[in-house]
């Protein structure tokens, strides 16, 4: 599913998908290699679900080369239950060390939407 529209204000980033569902995401400060993002799912202008995404950056050494990844897990806010499985996204060294919130959210919203709709 592709992002059709992208808007932002001081706190939230809003992404409208091709099917007109909208995800609102708010990046929260957490710990250095861990981040939490609040997500609200809107269908036809109504908030139908709220989630929290937990992002954990990992770096590992394989055969003398570093690998970088981001682990993503989602929890439904009202039930505190995990949604879908944990997803792992490969990162470049630059993405790992210099995370730009807007660029990262644009990439992650597709993963969030996949997990929510599993």
N, CA, C and O atoms as CSV, one atom per row, in Angstrom:
chain,resi,resn,atom,element,x,y,z
A,1,UNK,N,N,0.855,-1.175,0.000
A,1,UNK,CA,C,0.000,0.000,0.000
A,1,UNK,C,C,0.900,1.236,0.000
A,1,UNK,O,O,1.836,1.331,0.794
A,2,UNK,N,N,0.616,2.154,-0.872
A,2,UNK,CA,C,1.423,3.371,-0.993
A,2,UNK,C,C,0.809,4.522,-0.199
A,2,UNK,O,O,-0.393,4.549,0.066
A,3,UNK,N,N,1.663,5.463,0.169
A,3,UNK,CA,C,1.205,6.678,0.838
A,3,UNK,C,C,0.746,7.649,-0.236
A,3,UNK,O,O,1.495,7.978,-1.156
A,4,UNK,N,N,-0.495,8.104,-0.106
A,4,UNK,CA,C,-1.073,9.025,-1.085
A,4,UNK,C,C,-0.778,10.480,-0.723
A,4,UNK,O,O,-0.472,11.293,-1.595
A,5,UNK,N,N,-0.872,10.800,0.569
A,5,UNK,CA,C,-0.690,12.171,1.047
A,5,UNK,C,C,0.110,12.161,2.341
A,5,UNK,O,O,0.014,11.231,3.142
A,6,UNK,N,N,0.904,13.216,2.532
A,6,UNK,CA,C,1.749,13.320,3.714
A,6,UNK,C,C,1.662,14.748,4.237
A,6,UNK,O,O,1.946,15.695,3.504
A,7,UNK,N,N,1.271,14.910,5.495
A,7,UNK,CA,C,1.183,16.235,6.127
A,7,UNK,C,C,1.773,16.147,7.525
A,7,UNK,O,O,1.906,15.060,8.088
A,8,UNK,N,N,2.124,17.304,8.080
A,8,UNK,CA,C,2.630,17.306,9.453
A,8,UNK,C,C,2.287,18.617,10.132
A,8,UNK,O,O,2.085,19.646,9.488
A,9,UNK,N,N,2.228,18.548,11.464
A,9,UNK,CA,C,2.123,19.767,12.263
A,9,UNK,C,C,3.262,19.723,13.282
A,9,UNK,O,O,4.238,19.002,13.074
A,10,UNK,N,N,3.159,20.469,14.364
A,10,UNK,CA,C,4.257,20.524,15.334
A,10,UNK,C,C,4.531,19.193,16.034
A,10,UNK,O,O,5.675,18.910,16.390
A,11,UNK,N,N,3.501,18.377,16.236
A,11,UNK,CA,C,3.679,17.131,16.981
A,11,UNK,C,C,3.413,15.869,16.169
A,11,UNK,O,O,4.057,14.846,16.400
A,12,UNK,N,N,2.488,15.920,15.233
A,12,UNK,CA,C,2.022,14.725,14.533
A,12,UNK,C,C,2.399,14.747,13.058
A,12,UNK,O,O,2.548,15.806,12.448
A,13,UNK,N,N,2.548,13.550,12.504
A,13,UNK,CA,C,2.716,13.360,11.066
A,13,UNK,C,C,1.503,12.559,10.609
A,13,UNK,O,O,1.154,11.548,11.219
A,14,UNK,N,N,0.857,13.014,9.529
A,14,UNK,CA,C,-0.364,12.375,9.028
A,14,UNK,C,C,-0.100,11.802,7.643
A,14,UNK,O,O,0.364,12.509,6.749
A,15,UNK,N,N,-0.401,10.509,7.469
A,15,UNK,CA,C,-0.206,9.869,6.182
A,15,UNK,C,C,-1.500,9.213,5.736
A,15,UNK,O,O,-2.062,8.376,6.442
A,16,UNK,N,N,-1.965,9.600,4.560
A,16,UNK,CA,C,-3.174,9.018,3.991
A,16,UNK,C,C,-2.750,7.951,2.998
A,16,UNK,O,O,-1.943,8.200,2.103
A,17,UNK,N,N,-3.306,6.755,3.170
A,17,UNK,CA,C,-2.962,5.636,2.298
A,17,UNK,C,C,-3.834,5.676,1.046
A,17,UNK,O,O,-4.773,6.468,0.965
A,18,UNK,N,N,-3.522,4.815,0.064
A,18,UNK,CA,C,-4.273,4.771,-1.196
A,18,UNK,C,C,-5.757,4.497,-0.987
A,18,UNK,O,O,-6.592,4.994,-1.743
A,19,UNK,N,N,-6.093,3.705,0.036
A,19,UNK,CA,C,-7.501,3.363,0.280
A,19,UNK,C,C,-8.198,4.388,1.183
A,19,UNK,O,O,-9.304,4.138,1.663
A,20,UNK,N,N,-7.558,5.536,1.416
A,20,UNK,CA,C,-8.080,6.654,2.219
A,20,UNK,C,C,-7.996,6.433,3.727
A,20,UNK,O,O,-8.400,7.319,4.480
A,21,UNK,N,N,-7.486,5.283,4.207
A,21,UNK,CA,C,-7.195,5.148,5.634
A,21,UNK,C,C,-6.087,6.142,5.963
A,21,UNK,O,O,-5.224,6.412,5.128
A,22,UNK,N,N,-6.108,6.687,7.181
A,22,UNK,CA,C,-5.080,7.638,7.568
A,22,UNK,C,C,-4.413,7.177,8.856
A,22,UNK,O,O,-5.081,6.734,9.790
A,23,UNK,N,N,-3.093,7.284,8.895
A,23,UNK,CA,C,-2.335,7.014,10.103
A,23,UNK,C,C,-1.758,8.328,10.603
A,23,UNK,O,O,-1.142,9.077,9.844
A,24,UNK,N,N,-1.961,8.600,11.883
A,24,UNK,CA,C,-1.355,9.764,12.527
A,24,UNK,C,C,-0.278,9.226,13.465
A,24,UNK,O,O,-0.551,8.355,14.291
A,25,UNK,N,N,0.939,9.740,13.339
A,25,UNK,CA,C,2.064,9.232,14.122
A,25,UNK,C,C,2.733,10.354,14.900
A,25,UNK,O,O,2.965,11.442,14.375
A,26,UNK,N,N,3.037,10.072,16.154
A,26,UNK,CA,C,3.730,11.037,17.012
A,26,UNK,C,C,4.968,10.351,17.584
A,26,UNK,O,O,4.870,9.346,18.288
A,27,UNK,N,N,6.118,10.905,17.273
A,27,UNK,CA,C,7.404,10.364,17.703
A,27,UNK,C,C,7.666,10.826,19.124
A,27,UNK,O,O,7.685,12.029,19.381
A,28,UNK,N,N,7.870,9.896,20.060
A,28,UNK,CA,C,8.104,10.251,21.463
A,28,UNK,C,C,9.555,9.992,21.852
A,28,UNK,O,O,10.132,8.988,21.434
A,29,UNK,N,N,10.151,10.878,22.642
A,29,UNK,CA,C,11.513,10.603,23.113
A,29,UNK,C,C,11.481,9.416,24.065
A,29,UNK,O,O,10.564,9.302,24.878
A,30,UNK,N,N,12.451,8.549,23.976
A,30,UNK,CA,C,12.469,7.351,24.800
A,30,UNK,C,C,13.896,7.150,25.298
A,30,UNK,O,O,14.350,7.916,26.147
A,31,UNK,N,N,14.593,6.181,24.816
A,31,UNK,CA,C,15.992,5.954,25.167
A,31,UNK,C,C,16.830,6.016,23.894
A,31,UNK,O,O,16.279,6.094,22.796
A,32,UNK,N,N,18.128,5.982,24.023
A,32,UNK,CA,C,19.008,6.184,22.868
A,32,UNK,C,C,18.752,5.211,21.715
A,32,UNK,O,O,18.599,5.656,20.578
A,33,UNK,N,N,18.701,3.933,21.961
A,33,UNK,CA,C,18.482,2.966,20.885
A,33,UNK,C,C,17.050,2.453,20.849
A,33,UNK,O,O,16.734,1.549,20.075
A,34,UNK,N,N,16.191,3.017,21.671
A,34,UNK,CA,C,14.787,2.624,21.708
A,34,UNK,C,C,13.921,3.863,21.531
A,34,UNK,O,O,14.218,4.927,22.074
A,35,UNK,N,N,12.861,3.714,20.775
A,35,UNK,CA,C,11.954,4.830,20.524
A,35,UNK,C,C,10.527,4.313,20.578
A,35,UNK,O,O,10.267,3.156,20.246
A,36,UNK,N,N,9.608,5.164,20.993
A,36,UNK,CA,C,8.198,4.808,20.982
A,36,UNK,C,C,7.464,5.806,20.102
A,36,UNK,O,O,7.740,7.005,20.140
A,37,UNK,N,N,6.523,5.300,19.308
A,37,UNK,CA,C,5.722,6.134,18.424
A,37,UNK,C,C,4.254,5.839,18.701
A,37,UNK,O,O,3.836,4.681,18.694
A,38,UNK,N,N,3.470,6.890,18.946
A,38,UNK,CA,C,2.021,6.729,19.080
A,38,UNK,C,C,1.423,6.740,17.683
A,38,UNK,O,O,1.802,7.555,16.842
A,39,UNK,N,N,0.483,5.827,17.440
A,39,UNK,CA,C,-0.152,5.719,16.124
A,39,UNK,C,C,-1.660,5.699,16.315
A,39,UNK,O,O,-2.179,4.975,17.164
A,40,UNK,N,N,-2.352,6.492,15.526
A,40,UNK,CA,C,-3.815,6.470,15.502
A,40,UNK,C,C,-4.247,6.115,14.089
A,40,UNK,O,O,-3.752,6.689,13.119
A,41,UNK,N,N,-5.179,5.161,13.972
A,41,UNK,CA,C,-5.700,4.740,12.673
A,41,UNK,C,C,-7.081,5.350,12.482
A,41,UNK,O,O,-7.973,5.168,13.310
A,42,UNK,N,N,-7.246,6.076,11.378
A,42,UNK,CA,C,-8.519,6.721,11.053
A,42,UNK,C,C,-9.115,6.086,9.810
A,42,UNK,O,O,-8.424,5.864,8.816
A,43,UNK,N,N,-10.400,5.799,9.880
A,43,UNK,CA,C,-11.172,5.353,8.721
A,43,UNK,C,C,-12.352,6.299,8.608
A,43,UNK,O,O,-13.122,6.464,9.554
A,44,UNK,N,N,-12.487,6.913,7.453
A,44,UNK,CA,C,-13.572,7.878,7.205
A,44,UNK,C,C,-13.633,8.945,8.296
A,44,UNK,O,O,-14.703,9.198,8.850
A,45,UNK,N,N,-12.519,9.560,8.604
A,45,UNK,CA,C,-12.412,10.678,9.550
A,45,UNK,C,C,-12.613,10.292,11.018
A,45,UNK,O,O,-12.610,11.169,11.882
A,46,UNK,N,N,-12.785,9.011,11.317
A,46,UNK,CA,C,-13.011,8.579,12.698
A,46,UNK,C,C,-11.845,7.717,13.176
A,46,UNK,O,O,-11.406,6.803,12.478
A,47,UNK,N,N,-11.350,8.024,14.377
A,47,UNK,CA,C,-10.266,7.228,14.953
A,47,UNK,C,C,-10.841,5.880,15.390
A,47,UNK,O,O,-11.698,5.821,16.271
A,48,UNK,N,N,-10.361,4.797,14.765
A,48,UNK,CA,C,-10.899,3.471,15.065
A,48,UNK,C,C,-9.970,2.638,15.948
A,48,UNK,O,O,-10.403,1.645,16.534
A,49,UNK,N,N,-8.702,3.032,16.050
A,49,UNK,CA,C,-7.774,2.274,16.895
A,49,UNK,C,C,-6.540,3.116,17.204
A,49,UNK,O,O,-6.136,3.977,16.423
A,50,UNK,N,N,-5.953,2.837,18.375
A,50,UNK,CA,C,-4.717,3.506,18.782
A,50,UNK,C,C,-3.681,2.438,19.115
A,50,UNK,O,O,-3.991,1.413,19.722
A,51,UNK,N,N,-2.449,2.705,18.705
A,51,UNK,CA,C,-1.356,1.758,18.895
A,51,UNK,C,C,-0.132,2.486,19.431
A,51,UNK,O,O,-0.028,3.711,19.378
A,52,UNK,N,N,0.789,1.683,19.948
A,52,UNK,CA,C,2.121,2.178,20.281
A,52,UNK,C,C,3.112,1.278,19.553
A,52,UNK,O,O,3.037,0.052,19.633
A,53,UNK,N,N,4.033,1.906,18.848
A,53,UNK,CA,C,5.090,1.157,18.168
A,53,UNK,C,C,6.369,1.323,18.973
A,53,UNK,O,O,6.711,2.425,19.403
A,54,UNK,N,N,7.059,0.230,19.166
A,54,UNK,CA,C,8.336,0.251,19.867
A,54,UNK,C,C,9.422,-0.109,18.863
A,54,UNK,O,O,9.372,-1.162,18.227
A,55,UNK,N,N,10.396,0.771,18.728
A,55,UNK,CA,C,11.481,0.589,17.769
A,55,UNK,C,C,12.780,0.385,18.531
A,55,UNK,O,O,13.110,1.159,19.430
A,56,UNK,N,N,13.510,-0.652,18.171
A,56,UNK,CA,C,14.791,-0.936,18.804
A,56,UNK,C,C,15.850,-1.083,17.727
A,56,UNK,O,O,15.737,-1.934,16.845
A,57,UNK,N,N,16.889,-0.244,17.802
A,57,UNK,CA,C,17.993,-0.341,16.849
A,57,UNK,C,C,18.970,-1.405,17.345
A,57,UNK,O,O,19.258,-1.502,18.538
A,58,UNK,N,N,19.480,-2.213,16.380
A,58,UNK,CA,C,20.467,-3.240,16.719
A,58,UNK,C,C,21.618,-3.190,15.730
A,58,UNK,O,O,21.429,-2.935,14.540
A,59,UNK,N,N,22.797,-3.435,16.241
A,59,UNK,CA,C,23.984,-3.522,15.401
A,59,UNK,C,C,24.661,-4.838,15.748
A,59,UNK,O,O,24.780,-5.186,16.923
A,60,UNK,N,N,25.106,-5.573,14.732
A,60,UNK,CA,C,25.737,-6.860,14.969
A,60,UNK,C,C,26.936,-7.001,14.039
A,60,UNK,O,O,27.032,-6.296,13.034
A,61,UNK,N,N,27.832,-7.894,14.364
A,61,UNK,CA,C,29.018,-8.144,13.558
A,61,UNK,C,C,28.928,-9.557,12.996
A,61,UNK,O,O,28.889,-10.524,13.757
A,62,UNK,N,N,28.895,-9.687,11.660
A,62,UNK,CA,C,28.835,-10.984,10.978
A,62,UNK,C,C,30.022,-11.091,10.036
A,62,UNK,O,O,30.158,-10.290,9.111
A,63,UNK,N,N,30.876,-12.067,10.264
A,63,UNK,CA,C,32.030,-12.316,9.395
A,63,UNK,C,C,32.827,-11.040,9.124
A,63,UNK,O,O,33.210,-10.777,7.984
A,64,UNK,N,N,33.074,-10.259,10.157
A,64,UNK,CA,C,33.876,-9.052,10.039
A,64,UNK,C,C,33.157,-7.834,9.490
A,64,UNK,O,O,33.776,-6.781,9.337
A,65,UNK,N,N,31.864,-7.945,9.188
A,65,UNK,CA,C,31.093,-6.815,8.653
A,65,UNK,C,C,29.943,-6.495,9.603
A,65,UNK,O,O,29.300,-7.388,10.153
A,66,UNK,N,N,29.702,-5.196,9.779
A,66,UNK,CA,C,28.601,-4.769,10.634
A,66,UNK,C,C,27.284,-4.860,9.875
A,66,UNK,O,O,27.218,-4.564,8.682
A,67,UNK,N,N,26.243,-5.271,10.580
A,67,UNK,CA,C,24.885,-5.220,10.025
A,67,UNK,C,C,24.052,-4.367,10.971
A,67,UNK,O,O,24.249,-4.390,12.186
A,68,UNK,N,N,23.128,-3.620,10.401
A,68,UNK,CA,C,22.301,-2.689,11.168
A,68,UNK,C,C,20.843,-3.007,10.897
A,68,UNK,O,O,20.460,-3.263,9.756
A,69,UNK,N,N,20.026,-2.991,11.947
A,69,UNK,CA,C,18.610,-3.277,11.753
A,69,UNK,C,C,17.766,-2.536,12.778
A,69,UNK,O,O,18.252,-2.045,13.797
A,70,UNK,N,N,16.489,-2.479,12.461
A,70,UNK,CA,C,15.505,-1.853,13.334
A,70,UNK,C,C,14.408,-2.874,13.580
A,70,UNK,O,O,13.790,-3.359,12.633
A,71,UNK,N,N,14.159,-3.206,14.846
A,71,UNK,CA,C,13.080,-4.125,15.192
A,71,UNK,C,C,11.850,-3.309,15.549
A,71,UNK,O,O,11.930,-2.344,16.309
A,72,UNK,N,N,10.702,-3.708,14.988
A,72,UNK,CA,C,9.449,-2.983,15.171
A,72,UNK,C,C,8.428,-3.914,15.806
A,72,UNK,O,O,8.208,-5.021,15.316
A,73,UNK,N,N,7.802,-3.474,16.894
A,73,UNK,CA,C,6.683,-4.224,17.468
A,73,UNK,C,C,5.569,-3.236,17.783
A,73,UNK,O,O,5.823,-2.094,18.165
A,74,UNK,N,N,4.331,-3.691,17.618
A,74,UNK,CA,C,3.160,-2.839,17.850
A,74,UNK,C,C,2.315,-3.403,18.976
A,74,UNK,O,O,2.160,-4.618,19.100
A,75,UNK,N,N,1.768,-2.513,19.798
A,75,UNK,CA,C,0.866,-2.881,20.883
A,75,UNK,C,C,-0.395,-2.045,20.748
A,75,UNK,O,O,-0.325,-0.835,20.534
A,76,UNK,N,N,-1.551,-2.693,20.875
A,76,UNK,CA,C,-2.811,-1.955,20.847
A,76,UNK,C,C,-2.952,-1.239,22.184
A,76,UNK,O,O,-2.785,-1.848,23.241
A,77,UNK,N,N,-3.259,0.058,22.136
A,77,UNK,CA,C,-3.231,0.885,23.347
A,77,UNK,C,C,-4.272,0.474,24.384
A,77,UNK,O,O,-3.965,0.439,25.576
A,78,UNK,N,N,-5.496,0.162,23.956
A,78,UNK,CA,C,-6.553,-0.124,24.938
A,78,UNK,C,C,-6.423,-1.497,25.589
A,78,UNK,O,O,-6.818,-1.662,26.744
A,79,UNK,N,N,-5.878,-2.489,24.878
A,79,UNK,CA,C,-5.771,-3.841,25.430
A,79,UNK,C,C,-4.356,-4.206,25.863
A,79,UNK,O,O,-4.158,-5.208,26.550
A,80,UNK,N,N,-3.377,-3.407,25.470
A,80,UNK,CA,C,-1.961,-3.669,25.750
A,80,UNK,C,C,-1.504,-5.005,25.174
A,80,UNK,O,O,-0.549,-5.606,25.667
A,81,UNK,N,N,-2.187,-5.466,24.131
A,81,UNK,CA,C,-1.842,-6.727,23.469
A,81,UNK,C,C,-0.974,-6.444,22.253
A,81,UNK,O,O,-1.170,-5.453,21.550
A,82,UNK,N,N,-0.005,-7.336,22.014
A,82,UNK,CA,C,0.826,-7.212,20.821
A,82,UNK,C,C,-0.014,-7.447,19.580
A,82,UNK,O,O,-0.925,-8.275,19.573
A,83,UNK,N,N,0.310,-6.702,18.529
A,83,UNK,CA,C,-0.395,-6.818,17.256
A,83,UNK,C,C,0.595,-7.362,16.245
A,83,UNK,O,O,1.673,-6.795,16.063
A,84,UNK,N,N,0.238,-8.465,15.580
A,84,UNK,CA,C,1.143,-9.032,14.582
A,84,UNK,C,C,2.435,-9.496,15.215
A,84,UNK,O,O,2.575,-9.514,16.438
A,85,UNK,N,N,3.364,-9.866,14.379
A,85,UNK,CA,C,4.666,-10.298,14.869
A,85,UNK,C,C,5.656,-9.161,14.853
A,85,UNK,O,O,5.379,-8.079,14.335
A,86,UNK,N,N,6.793,-9.416,15.418
A,86,UNK,CA,C,7.874,-8.419,15.413
A,86,UNK,C,C,8.490,-8.404,14.018
A,86,UNK,O,O,8.812,-9.456,13.467
A,87,UNK,N,N,8.652,-7.230,13.458
A,87,UNK,CA,C,9.244,-7.065,12.129
A,87,UNK,C,C,10.654,-6.519,12.281
A,87,UNK,O,O,10.937,-5.743,13.194
A,88,UNK,N,N,11.532,-6.929,11.380
A,88,UNK,CA,C,12.896,-6.430,11.366
A,88,UNK,C,C,13.163,-5.774,10.024
A,88,UNK,O,O,12.886,-6.351,8.972
A,89,UNK,N,N,13.701,-4.566,10.068
A,89,UNK,CA,C,13.999,-3.799,8.865
A,89,UNK,C,C,15.502,-3.565,8.815
A,89,UNK,O,O,16.093,-3.106,9.792
A,90,UNK,N,N,16.124,-3.880,7.680
A,90,UNK,CA,C,17.555,-3.618,7.511
A,90,UNK,C,C,17.791,-2.123,7.346
A,90,UNK,O,O,17.015,-1.428,6.691
A,91,UNK,N,N,18.865,-1.641,7.945
A,91,UNK,CA,C,19.239,-0.234,7.847
A,91,UNK,C,C,20.644,-0.115,7.261
A,91,UNK,O,O,21.462,-1.027,7.379
A,92,UNK,N,N,20.902,1.019,6.633
A,92,UNK,CA,C,22.270,1.326,6.234
A,92,UNK,C,C,22.981,1.918,7.444
A,92,UNK,O,O,22.344,2.267,8.438
A,93,UNK,N,N,24.289,2.027,7.358
A,93,UNK,CA,C,25.045,2.625,8.464
A,93,UNK,C,C,24.588,4.063,8.712
A,93,UNK,O,O,24.461,4.488,9.860
A,94,UNK,N,N,24.342,4.807,7.636
A,94,UNK,CA,C,23.900,6.200,7.763
A,94,UNK,C,C,22.530,6.274,8.443
A,94,UNK,O,O,22.319,7.116,9.316
A,95,UNK,N,N,21.594,5.397,8.049
A,95,UNK,CA,C,20.266,5.389,8.671
A,95,UNK,C,C,20.364,5.029,10.152
A,95,UNK,O,O,19.618,5.560,10.975
A,96,UNK,N,N,21.277,4.136,10.484
A,96,UNK,CA,C,21.427,3.704,11.868
A,96,UNK,C,C,21.937,4.839,12.760
A,96,UNK,O,O,21.418,5.049,13.857
A,97,UNK,N,N,22.938,5.559,12.297
A,97,UNK,CA,C,23.570,6.579,13.129
A,97,UNK,C,C,22.941,7.959,13.013
A,97,UNK,O,O,23.069,8.767,13.932
A,98,UNK,N,N,22.265,8.247,11.910
A,98,UNK,CA,C,21.671,9.580,11.710
A,98,UNK,C,C,20.210,9.434,11.337
A,98,UNK,O,O,19.837,9.586,10.174
A,99,UNK,N,N,19.409,9.147,12.300
A,99,UNK,CA,C,17.988,8.933,12.059
A,99,UNK,C,C,17.270,10.266,11.887
A,99,UNK,O,O,17.275,11.106,12.787
A,100,UNK,N,N,16.655,10.452,10.729
A,100,UNK,CA,C,15.822,11.634,10.477
A,100,UNK,C,C,14.373,11.216,10.675
A,100,UNK,O,O,13.886,10.324,9.980
A,101,UNK,N,N,13.689,11.838,11.602
A,101,UNK,CA,C,12.342,11.405,11.974
A,101,UNK,C,C,11.390,11.336,10.788
A,101,UNK,O,O,10.718,10.322,10.600
A,102,UNK,N,N,11.318,12.387,9.989
A,102,UNK,CA,C,10.367,12.407,8.874
A,102,UNK,C,C,10.629,11.287,7.883
A,102,UNK,O,O,9.703,10.580,7.485
A,103,UNK,N,N,11.878,11.121,7.481
A,103,UNK,CA,C,12.203,10.073,6.518
A,103,UNK,C,C,11.932,8.698,7.107
A,103,UNK,O,O,11.412,7.813,6.427
A,104,UNK,N,N,12.287,8.524,8.371
A,104,UNK,CA,C,12.063,7.236,9.021
A,104,UNK,C,C,10.576,6.936,9.128
A,104,UNK,O,O,10.157,5.813,8.847
A,105,UNK,N,N,9.765,7.918,9.530
A,105,UNK,CA,C,8.325,7.687,9.651
A,105,UNK,C,C,7.694,7.345,8.308
A,105,UNK,O,O,6.810,6.490,8.242
A,106,UNK,N,N,8.130,7.993,7.249
A,106,UNK,CA,C,7.583,7.683,5.924
A,106,UNK,C,C,7.841,6.228,5.562
A,106,UNK,O,O,6.978,5.566,4.985
A,107,UNK,N,N,9.021,5.729,5.896
A,107,UNK,CA,C,9.351,4.335,5.599
A,107,UNK,C,C,8.613,3.388,6.541
A,107,UNK,O,O,8.137,2.332,6.124
A,108,UNK,N,N,8.524,3.770,7.807
A,108,UNK,CA,C,7.929,2.881,8.806
A,108,UNK,C,C,6.416,2.768,8.701
A,108,UNK,O,O,5.852,1.739,9.073
A,109,UNK,N,N,5.750,3.801,8.204
A,109,UNK,CA,C,4.290,3.773,8.181
A,109,UNK,C,C,3.778,2.593,7.352
A,109,UNK,O,O,2.733,2.027,7.673
A,110,UNK,N,N,4.479,2.222,6.318
A,110,UNK,CA,C,4.078,1.056,5.521
A,110,UNK,C,C,4.179,-0.217,6.355
A,110,UNK,O,O,3.320,-1.093,6.264
A,111,UNK,N,N,5.226,-0.316,7.166
A,111,UNK,CA,C,5.390,-1.476,8.048
A,111,UNK,C,C,4.286,-1.484,9.102
A,111,UNK,O,O,3.693,-2.531,9.363
A,112,UNK,N,N,3.999,-0.324,9.717
A,112,UNK,CA,C,2.921,-0.247,10.704
A,112,UNK,C,C,1.609,-0.718,10.087
A,112,UNK,O,O,0.883,-1.519,10.675
A,113,UNK,N,N,1.317,-0.210,8.895
A,113,UNK,CA,C,0.047,-0.525,8.235
A,113,UNK,C,C,-0.040,-2.018,7.910
A,113,UNK,O,O,-1.106,-2.619,8.044
A,114,UNK,N,N,1.071,-2.617,7.486
A,114,UNK,CA,C,1.107,-4.065,7.226
A,114,UNK,C,C,0.797,-4.844,8.498
A,114,UNK,O,O,-0.022,-5.763,8.484
A,115,UNK,N,N,1.454,-4.474,9.599
A,115,UNK,CA,C,1.256,-5.184,10.868
A,115,UNK,C,C,-0.193,-5.053,11.331
A,115,UNK,O,O,-0.798,-6.040,11.749
A,116,UNK,N,N,-0.749,-3.857,11.263
A,116,UNK,CA,C,-2.126,-3.624,11.703
A,116,UNK,C,C,-3.108,-4.462,10.893
A,116,UNK,O,O,-4.099,-4.951,11.437
A,117,UNK,N,N,-2.845,-4.631,9.607
A,117,UNK,CA,C,-3.780,-5.335,8.726
A,117,UNK,C,C,-3.467,-6.809,8.524
A,117,UNK,O,O,-4.039,-7.431,7.629
A,118,UNK,N,N,-2.572,-7.396,9.333
A,118,UNK,CA,C,-2.276,-8.834,9.221
A,118,UNK,C,C,-3.447,-9.664,9.669
A,118,UNK,O,O,-3.379,-10.893,9.644
